[in-house]
């Protein structure tokens, strides 16, 4: 009875902490469609919170630096199991038994995607409860990672709770009204406080892997993105002083953003930079949200001849950044919609290039919850025209997943050595 009352008290306390995040709901015009996130029902809201309660800290007005560097690569001060060969992983279809399977084939890293608004929508669960349910699931996954010698990051990209709001972090209003971000920083604090005492099964945190503001003229870099990252890191550092924090240039975290990009003026010994590889979008996202189909890889796509050489050319923009500034690089997502003609070859060419460049990476996404990104899905009938292709769940026997197993097995060989 005492255990039950303590549990009830803790949950009630958590509800009180998050209650302000659910108040003063702000409606806005529905944003236009963006990258693959739009295909996963990303209507995550922004909820206003009185700024007097915010954990936000305004960065000091220091002069910008021209060459902010990091010595992690030079000194070997790198996260556990580096370089990572991993998967993105979410709660909708996955749990601890999947971690045991993934460890068995050699996966050494998991990107744990915390998606409370998706859980709330899928399960018809109150948003605050969904937030804590996601954290409880993440804790179970971390326990399984510890048992299996794996490591993980907590990726928090669905930044507000109510799944019915039409404003999210891709809306201009999120970035122009400080109060919209306050609830995000409060939730980041709650996350960091919960997981601060974990071992090396938790390496770090990600808050917004694809920073962007949608607009009729195309996505743009969010105003104040550097200050946002600094404040998110400040929120984490109140509780967790050592774990790594992921940064990414906008818009959408694409490798092209690294052309001429200099590091943010954020000082911390445990920073890494990342990107998501979906280039060219016309190929990888075909058929998503009614985009045109029948775009083939390799081949000419929007005037460029896309093949493994061009893939390497684009990813070398990040390699140049890594070489010049010394930050570890992590490619958090890469995948092509499963019905794309040449999808398996594109994934293999990207994976080969990531291996060549010695980047850490995670495939998007194991048991994805959205079938077009799940490596267990395969084209149902290749005898019909490609623009009419559909996909079906074949399970772990798909050619793509068998190829990925061959790559993950490198970790098993390293472990034996």
N, C-alpha and C positions, 0 to 999 in steps of 0.2 A: 504493500500500500504506500509505504514511504517512497519507494522508487517511482511509482506511478505519479505521486504528487509532485516530486522533483521534476520529472519529465514535463508534466503539465505546466509547472511554473516556468521552466526554461523556454518552452514553446511560446507561452504567453508573453514572456519578456521579449522574445524575438519579434513577436507580432507588434508589440509597442514600439520597438526600434524601427520597424519598417512601415508602421502606419502612416507617418508623414509622407512617405513616398507614393502613397495611393491617393493623396488628397489633391484638390485643385486640378483636376484633369483638364488638359488643354487640347482642343480639337483643332485640326488644320486640314488643308487640302491634301488629298491622297497623293503621295509622291509617285513620280514616274518609275518604271521598272529599271532595275540596275543589273548587277551581275548575278551569279548563281544564287546568291542569298535570297533574291526575290522568288525563287522557285521553291523555297522552303517555308513559305507563308510568313515571311519576315515583316509583320506589321507591328513590331515592337514599339511600345509607346514611350513617350517622354512625360514624366509627371513632375509638376512643379512642387518645390519644397521651400519653405522660408529660408532665405539665405543666411539668416542669423544662426541657424543650426548646422550650417554646412561645414564639412571638414576641409573646405577649400583653402588653399594658401597661395597668395599671389607671389609668383616668382620675383626675386629681387631684380632690380634694373641694372643688370650687369652688361657690360659691352659685349657684343657678339664675338665669338671666337671664329677664326678662319680654319682651324684644324683641330677639332676636338678628337682625341684619339683614345684607344683602349689597348691594353697590353695583354688581354686574355689569350689571344692566339700565340703571341710571342713567348709567353711564360708557361703556356699549357694550363692556365687556370680556367678550365672549361667544365661545363656541366657533366654530370654522370652519364656514362654510355655514349659520349660524343665521339664521332658524329652519329646523330640519330637516324635510324631507319624505322619510321613509325607509321601510325595511322591517326587520322582524326576520328573521334569516338564520341557518341552522344547517347543520351539515356533512352531515347524512344524505342530502340530495338536491342539494346546492349546491356550486359551486366557482367558480374564478376567471372562467370564461367567463360565468357569470351576472352577475358584477360589471360586465363590459363591456356586457352587455345593459341592465342596470339604469341604468347611467350614460347610455346612449344615449337612454333615455326620460325622463331628468331626475331620477332618484333621486339625492339628494345626501348620503345618510347611510345607514349600515348598523349595525344592532345585532347584533354577532357573538355568538351564543349558544354558549358553551363547555359542552359536555355530555358529559364523559368517561364517566359511568355509562351513558348511552344508547348511546354508541358501543360500549362493552364488551358490552352486552347484544345489540345488533343484529348485531355482527360476531364475537361470541364471542372477543374479544381480551382479554388480561389487563388488569386495571384500570389499573395503572401505565402500561403502554404506551399505553392508550387516552387517558390524561391528556396524555401528550406528543404523541400523534398529533393530538389536538384543538388543542393549541397550535401545532403545525406547520401544520395547516390554517388556523388563525387568522392565522398569519404570511403565508401565501400570499394570503389575502383582503386583508390590509392592504397587501401589495405591489400588488395589483390596484387597491385604493382609491387609493393614491398615484399610480399611473399614470393614473387616471381623474378625479383632482381631487375625490375623495370623502373623507369622514371617517367615523369609526366609534367605538363604544365596545365594550369587552370586557364581556359580561354573563355573570357566573359565578354561576348560581343552583342548580346541581346540585353540592352542596357536599362530597360525599364520593364515594369511588371505586367501592366494591363494589356492583354492581347487585342483589345478592341480599339485602342487608340490609333489614329491615323498619322501620328507624328512619331518619328524615330530619329536615330542619330544620322540618318541620311537627309534629314529635313533641315533647311536653312535656319528655321526657328530654334532648333536644338543648339546651334552654335552661336546664335546672336543673343539668346537670353540665358544668362548665367544660372538662373534658378533651375533651368531644365537639366543642367549637368550636376547639380548638387546631389540629387538622389542617386545618381550613378556613383559618385565618390563615396557616398554613405554605404552603398551596397559593396563597393570595393573594400571599404574598411571592415565590414562584417565578414567578407570572404577571407581577407588576410588574417583577421583575428581568429577565425575558426581553424585555419590550417597552419598557423605560425609554428606550431610545435611538431610538425611532421618531420620525418627524416629525409634522406636523399631520394625517396620515391617521388617527392615533389620538388621540381627544379625551379619553377618560376610561374609568372603570371602574364597573361595577355589581356589587354583591354583595348578593343577596336583593332582588328587586324586589317580592315579594309576602310580606312578613313576616307570619306567622300561626302559631298553634298550634291544631290541630284538637282539638275536644272534643265530647262528646255534646250539649252545649248550644249548639254553634256555635263558630265560630272566634273567637279572642281575640288581643289584642296580645301578642307574645312578651315575657316578663319580661326586662328587661335589653337591649331592642333598641337603645337609645341607646348603651349601653356596647359592644354588639356592633359597631355602625357605627363608633364611635370606634376600636376596636381594629383593625377591617378597614382603616380609613384610616391608622392608625399603621403597619400592615404595608406598605401601599403607599408611604407617605412615606419609608420607609427607603431606597427605591430611586428613586422617581419623585416629585419635589417639586412638579410643576406641573399635572399633568393633573386633570381634573374628577372629582368623586366624586358618585355619585347616592344620595340619601336618599329614603326613603318611609315614611310612617306606616302602621301596620297597623290592622286585619288585612286581608290580601290586596291592599293597595295601591289600594283603591277610592277614587274621588273623594269619597265620603261621609265618609271619614276626615278630610278637611280642615275640616270644620265645627268651629270653635273651636280648631283645632290651632295650636300655636305651634311655631316651629322648635326642633329639638334644640339643646342647648347644646354644639354642636360648632363650633369656630372654625377656619376655613380659607377662604382667598380664592377657592377654586375648588370650591364646593358648588352642586349643583343639586338640585331636588326633583322627584319624579315620581309617576306613578300609572298604573294600567292601567284602561281603560274597558271594562267588560263589563255595565254596568247597563242593564236589569234582568237579573240572572243567569237568571231563569226563562225569559227569551226567548233570550238569547245562548247558553245552555248546554243548551237543550232537546235531548233525544236523546243527550246525552253521559253515559256511564255509566248508561244506562237511565232517565234523567230523562224526565218526561212531554213529549210532543211536542204540536204543533198550538197553540202559543202565538203569537199574531199581533201584529206591529208595523205601523202604530201601533194602539193599543188599550189597553183596561183590563187591567192586569197587577198582580195582588195589591193591588187597590184604587186604584192610581194610573193616571191616563190618560197613557200614555207616547207622546210625540210629540217633535218637535224642540225645542219650548219647554221640556219637562221635562228633556231632555238638556242644554240650555243652562243650566238652573237648577242641575243637579248639577255641571256643569263650572265654573260660576261660583263655586263654593265654593273651587276651586283658584285662580281668577283673583283672588278677594279676598285669598287668602294671598299671591299674587305681588305684588299692588299694595301690600299692607301691609308686606311684609318684603323685597321686592326680589330674591328668588332666581329664576333662570331655571327654567322649567317644561318638563318633557319627559314626554309621554305615551308610554310604551314599548310598549304593546300596545292594540289595539282590534280586535274582529272579532265576528261572530255565526256560529254553526254554520251551514254552508252550506245545510242543509235547512230552516232556520227561515223560516216565512212572513213575508216582508217584510225578510229579511236584508239585501238590497242597499240598500233604502231606509234602514234603520237605519245601515249603514256610511256612506252618503252624508250622513245628517244629523249623525252624529258628526264626520265629516271637515269638513263645512261649519262646524260649531261650533268645531272646533279651529283652523281657518283664521281664523275671525272673532276668536277670542281671541288669535291670534298665538302659539300654543303650538307647540313642536317635537313631532314625533310619528313613530311607525313602525307600519305596519300589521302585524298578526300573521296569517299569516307567509308569506313568499315560499317556495314549495315546502316547505310546513310539515312534512312528514314524518308528519303526522296529517291525514287528508284533510278532516275537518270544518272546519279552519281555513284551508285553502289556497284563495286567490282564483281559482285555475285550475279549481276544482270548481263544478259547476252542478247543479241539480235535474234528475234523469234524466227524469222524467215528471210534469208538473204537472197532468195530467188526472185523476190519482188523488187520494184524500183526503190532505190535508197530513200527517196523522200517519203515513202510510205512505211519505212521500217518501224517496228515496235520492238519492245524488249520484254524479256521474261526472266524470272528468278531461276537460275540454273544451280545456284549454290557455289561452293568453293571449287568446282571443277571447271569454271570458265578459263579460257586461255589466258586472260589478263591476270586473274588471281594466281594461277599456276606460275606465271612469270614472276609476279611479286613474291611468291614464296621462295623462288630461286634467289631473289635479291636479299630477302630477309635472312636466308640461310647463311649469308656471309657473317652475320652476327654470331651464329652458333659456332662457326669455325674460329672466329676471334676469341670467343669465350673459352673454347678448348685449349687454344694456344696460351 
